[in-house]
Amino acid sequence: MSTAQHKIGSGFGATTTAAEAIAGADLTGKLAVVTGGYSGIGLETTRALVGAGAHVVIPARRPEAVLDRAGVEVDRLDLGDLDSVRDFADRFLATGRSIDLLIANAGVMACPETRVGPGWEAQFATNHLGHFALVNRLWPAVAEGARVVSLSSRGHHYSPIRWDDVQFTRGYDKWAAYGQAKTANVLFAVRLDELGASRGVHAFALHPGGIMTPLQRHLSEAEKIERGWIDEAGNYLVQFKTPEQGAATTVWAATSPQLAGLGGLYLEDCDVAELSPADAVGMTESGVRRYAVDRDEARRLWTLSAELTGVDAFA
């Protein structure tokens, strides 16, 4: 397949921090919306954006639990509840403000089988459908030349879109469900970049890296040992990024002039990722799977998502 998925030699890497990735950026007067911007790498993303002068709106399930800080406002949003998504978007649109950076950061990983809304599988519904509905409802406020950033994961290697059983009605596998949701996050950026091109809006998806954050809350110590992350004494066996390093690719995607004119790409370690080998089996050390950046797959998923959520800003 013809693709722009090739490293551009950004000069950054896996150990780059959010502060380093955003150094020199002046976001004075810019407004960013960051879902989950109060915890883990989302919090570090917020700190970096505010530090560069941006005003950050954080949609949160429990806004009362988010600490007040200068340059930040918090509002209520549950991505697993489309009524909540609609209400948040309506409140924001009523303010008449424009969005310069929209970062879909919040998500869940490898949770027990959970159903939300009309029986949707929770990881697909929360990580993808909630953000799909949110971006489409906020689209009237998205400024020309804005950037939309969709946090995916190398976990997308676990599964393409399961077109024959998207909602896992015939048996649940938490890692396959996570993989499908993360593939959906990439395909969303691919299609949104196509649709937003006429207004100069570009979208990117990314793998932030392996970071120990509350995202792992559904994993037991035994599972972490089984996956080779820690030993029985709780010592790390792999080199995880710090939360500030984990936020670096997000803020680079959102602000870097090195990405000017580009879009619809999957990023990792503050650079454009290469395609994984076509014959790759299982999770590879780096790269993006071809099915996750396939434009036909992206269009098909957009159509399905619009049907499920009843929202499509481009219809």
Secondary structure as UniProt FT lines:
FT   TURN            14..15
FT   HELIX           18..22
FT   TURN            23..24
FT   TURN            28..29
FT   STRAND          31..34
FT   TURN            35..38
FT   HELIX           40..51
FT   TURN            52..53
FT   STRAND          55..60
FT   HELIX           63..65
FT   TURN            70..71
FT   STRAND          72..76
FT   TURN            79..80
FT   HELIX           82..94
FT   TURN            95..96
FT   STRAND          99..104
FT   STRAND          115..116
FT   TURN            117..119
FT   STRAND          120..121
FT   HELIX           122..123
FT   HELIX           124..129
FT   HELIX           130..138
FT   HELIX           139..141
FT   STRAND          142..151
FT   HELIX           154..158
FT   TURN            163..164
FT   TURN            166..167
FT   TURN            169..170
FT   HELIX           174..196
FT   HELIX           197..199
FT   STRAND          202..207
FT   HELIX           214..218
FT   HELIX           221..226
FT   TURN            227..228
FT   TURN            232..233
FT   HELIX           243..246
FT   HELIX           248..255
FT   HELIX           257..259
FT   TURN            260..261
FT   STRAND          265..268
FT   TURN            269..270
FT   STRAND          271..272
FT   TURN            278..279
FT   HELIX           290..292
FT   HELIX           295..309
FT   TURN            313..314
//
